[in-house]
Amino acid sequence: MLHILTLGLNHQTAPIEVREKAAFGPDSIHQALADLTQSAGVAEATILSTCNRTEIYCGQENADKTRILAWLSEYSGLNQRDLDKSIYHYPNEAAVKHAFRVASGLDSMVLGEPQILGQMKDAFLTASSIGATGKVLNRLFQHTFSVAKQVRTDTAIGANAVSVAYSGVNLAKRIFTRLSQQTVLLIGAGETIELVARHLKQNQVKHIIIANRSIDKAQTLARAAGGEAITEAISLAQIPERLHHADIVVTSTASTLPILGKGAIEAALKKRKHSPMFILDLAVPRDVEPEVSQLKDVYLYTVDDLKSMVDENREERLRATEQAENIIDFQVVKFMRWMRSLESVPAIKSFRAGLNDLKQAELQRALKKLGNGGDAEKVLEQLARDLTNKFAHQPSQVLKQADIDGNASIISAARKLFNL
């Protein structure tokens, strides 16, 4: 039987400097999964990597984390000591509960945020598309998505959820009282930037510039964010010549290297005559060099800075959280029953194989008798009698011995097993 093991780090256990080293980009995730399943003795695997967490969900013959931890250390370049300080691991039932809580938004920086569910689905689809998942993880993630849907349907946590993107826009509103009058530069075209663009549109921002490696994706997002706003799509190479126009910069790409350096921001500030710039870096690894925070007239925030934002619906969400935890606890029990049922599968297969061997042996004897001219009715009677006696022999012997030993539990189990 496979054990489920989850190993990871998140915004609560690791600073951004560690998280960005442990992050897996879309270009590396396939190779990482292949390497993990081949070199770390993992039968099934899925890697969830977002700006706030990196988690490895595994199905393996034991619940030992040693080889997986060693693999992550080697793959990320983080030494074992740094990982030990930041890593958490959950075996079996605890892993199942953790998966349910993550998908439901209960383990997010902003309680109840819905974005993580989509990211989890993408992670599972990526793993399953290359054959990295199997019976156990397939069942786990399908059950996880069902639980998350139930939590959002049956509790108020979905109605009151706030995404990281929404929190970022609210933070910008604290700095610029008239957000609608600002020019915004969005770098990237993924789900996070799409959510930011949606919130900017709701705040009636009039001018949005979208920069992306793929100009086609940038144009698609620009059209979606349109309406009354003036939207432009540019390439990443055009950022330096347009950066000084931006009052607000929000960036979230999968780049392994910074998109914006200190020099580029300094040049933009000079052209802006040191008019303030608000920069929100939602990427892990970071898109903006940390040294940019040293510049005057720049308000630089990362995903970790959003921890300090006030949760206006905290009490309501906490009530919803209690309901959600009850749903999750019930569903964990349900899933673990299925896991335990897998233990009976080898016994059932062996039992059926034994019966099949018995059937084949007796059938061959009966066919041989018929071939030798035996009376068909008598041969069939003998076949039925021999099958009955041989099937009942071993259980009868065990029950007799149980009676002698006074073992009532075996007798009780037999009554239930054979519906006596």
N, C-alpha and C positions, 0 to 999 in steps of 0.2 A: 504494500500500500504506500502511495506517495504521501509525504508530509508537505503542508503548505508553509512557506517561510517568507516573511516580508522583511527586507532590510533597507534602511534608507536614512536620509537626513532631510531636515526642512528648516523653515524660517525660525522655528522655536529652538532648534538644537544646534544650528550652525550659522555663522555669520556669512555674509554674501561672498567674502573672499574664498571661503571653503566651498560654498554651493556652486559658484561659477566654475570651479575646477572639476567638480563632480557632475556637472551638467552634460547631457548628451544631446547634440544637435541632430537635426533631421538627416544630415549627410553621414552621420556616424552610427546611427541607431541600429541599422540593419547588421552591420559588421559586428557591433557590440553584442547584439543578441546571439549571432552565430558563434562568436568567440566564447561567450558565457556558457552556452549549452554544450560546447565542445570541450572546453578546457577546465571548467569548474565543476564538472560532474552533475550539472543541473539537467533534469529531464524536460522540464517546461519552464519558460521564463517570459516575463513582460517587464519592460522598463518604462516607468512614468517619469518624465523629466520636464519640469516647468520652472518658472522663475522662482518659485518658492520651495520646491522640493525635487529630490531625485529619489525614487524608490524602485527597488527590484523585487518583483513578486515571483516566487519560485515554487515549482513542484519538484521534490527530490526524495530520495529513498530515506533520508534522515533529516533531522531538524538542526543539523550542525551548520553554523554560519561561517566557519573558519575559511573554507575555500572560496566562498563568495566574497568575503571581506578582503581576502588576499587578491582576488581578481580585480575588485574595484580599486584597491590601492594601486595596483600596477597600471590599470587602464587610465585612471585619472591623474596619476602622478602624485597623489597625496600620500604622505607617509602614514604608517599604521597608527602612530600616536595621535595625529590630527584627526584621523577617522574615528578612533576609539572615543575621542572627546565628543564627537558630534553624532555618531551613528546610533540608531535604535533598531531593534529587531524583534519581531513578533512571530512565534510559532503557532501553527494550526489555528485553534479557536480565536486566539488574540489577533492573528493575521487576518482572519475573516472579518472580525469586528472592525479592525482598522480600515480595511478596504471599504466597508459599508459607510463608515464615518467620513472618510475622505470624499467619496463620491457624493455624499449628501451635504457636503460643505461644512461639516462640523469640525474639521481639522484645519480649516483655512485661516489665513491671516484676517480676512474679513468674514465673520461668521455667516454662513449660509450663501456665500457667493456661488453662482451657478456655473461659472466658467470651467471649474475643475472637472465636472462631469463630462463635458465634451473632450477635454484633454485626456481623460482616462479612457474614453471610448476610442480615441485616436491611437493611444498607446496599445490598447488591446488589438485593434485592427492591424496595426503595423506588425505586432508579434505574430498574430495568427496568419497573416498573409505570407509569411516566410516559414510557416510550420513550426514556430517556436513554442506554441501552446499545444495542449492536449486535453484529455477528458477532464482533468481536475481544474485547470485554470479556465478552460472554456466555461465550465459550469459556474465557477466562482465569479467570473466577470459578468456573465449573463444575470446571475442572481444579484450581483452588486448593482447593476443598472436598474433592475426591477425594484430593489429596495430604495434607491435614490428617488425613483419616480414616485413611489408610495409616500416617502417622507415629504416630498414637495407638494403632493396632492392632499395629504391628510393633515399637514401642519401648516402653520403660518410662516415657516422659515423661508419658503420661496417668495412669498409676498413681500417680505421685509429684507430680502437679500440685497447686498450691495457688493458689486464686483470691484476688483482692484482698479479697473478702468474708471468706474464711477467715482471711487474715492479720489483718484488722481485729478479728475475734473473738478471735484469739490474743493480740493486743495488749491487748484489754480484760481478758483473763484474767491478764495480768501485773500489772494495777492492782488488780483485784478478785479475790482468791484464791478466793472462793466466788461464782462467776458465777451459779450457780443461784438465789441469794438476791436478785439485783438486779432492779429494774424497768427495762425497756428501752423506749425510745421510738424507733420506726422511722418516718422521714419519707420518703414516696415509696412506690411499689408496683411499681417496675420489676424487671428481672432481678437487679440488684445487691442490692436490698433483699430480694428473694425468697431469694437465696442466703444473705444474712445471717440471715434468719429461720430458714432450714433449719439453719444451724450453731448458732444459739441453741437451737433445739429439741433438737439432739443434745447440747448442754451442759446440758440440763434446766432452762433458764430458766423460772421459774414465772409471770412476769407480763410480757406484751408488749403495748404500745400501738402501733397502726399509724395514722399520720396521712397522709392523701392528699387531693389536690384532688377526686378522685372517691371518694365514700364507698363506692360499690359495689365498686370495686377494692380498697379498704382492707378491706372486709368479706370479700371473696373470699380475700385473702391471710391475714387473721386466722383464717379457718376452716382454711386449709391449714397454718398454723403452730400450730394448736390442740393436740390431744392432751391431755396432762396440764396444759399451761400455760393460764393465764387470759389470753385475748386480747381486746382491745377495738379497735374501729375508730372513728376520729374524723376530723373534717374539719380542714383546715389552720387554719381560723379558731378552732378549739378548743385549739390548741397552747398559747397563753399561760396558759390556766387549768389545764392538765394538766402543764406543763413541769416544775414543781417536784417531781412524783412520780418523775421519771426519774433514775436513777443513771447510766444509759448512754443516749446519744442517737446514733443512726446515721442520717445523712441522705444521700439520693441522688435528687435530682429533676432535672428539665430546666428549672427556673426560671432566667430570665436575671437575676433579682434575688435577694439573700439572703433566706432564709426566717427565719433566726434572727439578730437583732441583739444588740448588746451590752446594750442596755437590758432586753430580755426575759430574758436570761440573769442579769443582776444581780438582777432582781425574783425570779426563781426561786431563786437562791442565798439570798436573804434568807429566803424561806419555808422553805428547807431548813436554815436556821441554819448555812449555809456548809458543809454536808456535801458532799464532793467530787462533781463531775460529770465523766464521761468523754464527750467529744464527738468523733465520727469523721465528718468531712465527706468523703464520697466523690464529691461532685459537681464537675463542671467545666462552667460557671462555679460558683464556690463557693456553697454554701447558707448558710454561716455567715460573718458579718463577721469579717475578720482581727483586728479590735480585741478580740474575745472572748478571744484568747490572752493579753491583758494582765491578765485577771481572776485573782485568787487562787482557789484551790479548783476551777479548771477545767483539765482536761487536754484540750486541743484538738489533734487530729491531722488532716492532710489526706492525700490519696493520695500526695503526695510523701514524707511522713514514713514511709510503709511501706517505703521503700527500705532503711531501716536494720534491718529485721527479719532475724533470722538464718535462713538457709535450711538446715533440718536435713537435707534430702536432697540437698545440693549435689553431692556426688561422684557419687551415683547418677544425678542429672539430667544432669550433665555427660557421663557415659557415654552416656546416652540421646540427648543433644544431638548427639554425634558420629554416631550411627546416623541420626538425623533429618536431619542435614546431607547425608549421603550419599544418602539417599532424595530429598531436595530437588534436589541437583545433577543426579541422573539424570533427574528429572521436568522440570527446566528445559530440559535438552537435548531431551527429547521434545517439549515445547511449542514450542520455537524451531524445530524441524523443521517443525511445522505452520505456524508463522508464515512460514517461508521458502517453504513450498509455495504460499502465497497469491500469491507473486510470479509463479508460473507460470499462475495463473488467467487473466489478460488474454491471455496468449499462446495458451492453449488455446482460449479463446473466439474469438479472432481466427482461429485455424487452422480451427476448426469452421465459423465463418461463411464463410470462403473456400471450404471444401469444399462447403458448402451452396449457395453461389452457383454454383459450377462444376456441381454436380448439377442445379440448376434450369435453367441455360442449356442443358446437353446434353439434359436431359429434354424441354424445349420443342422443341428441334430434332428429336428423335426423334418426338415426337407430331405435329409438322408433317408429317414424312415419311410417317407412318402415315396421316394425314388425306388425304394426296395419293395414297394407294393403294400405298405402298411395301410390299415384302415384309417381313412382321413379323420373320422370323428374321434377315434381313439387317440390318434396322434395329436390332435388339437387339445383334447382333454389332458393328455400327458404334458403338453407344452405349457398349458395354463397352470397345471399343478406344480410343475418344476419351477416355473417363474415365481409363483407365489411362495413356495417353500424357500427358495434361495434368497428372495428379497427379504423375507421375514426372519431368516436365520440369525443374522448378526444382531438386529435390534432385539430379538427375543432373548438372545444370550445376555446382552447388556442389561435388559430389564430384569431378568432372573437374578443376575448378580447384584443389581441395585436393591432388589427386594431382600436378598440375604444380608447385604451391608447396611440396610436401613436407610438407603439414600433416596429420600422422597422427592428430591428436586429433579432427579433424572426421570422418575416415573411421571411427575407433573409435567415436565417438558415434553415427554413422549405423548401424553394425552393432548397437549396443545399442538404438537407437531403433526400428529396423525388424526387430529380432530375426533378423538375417542369420546 
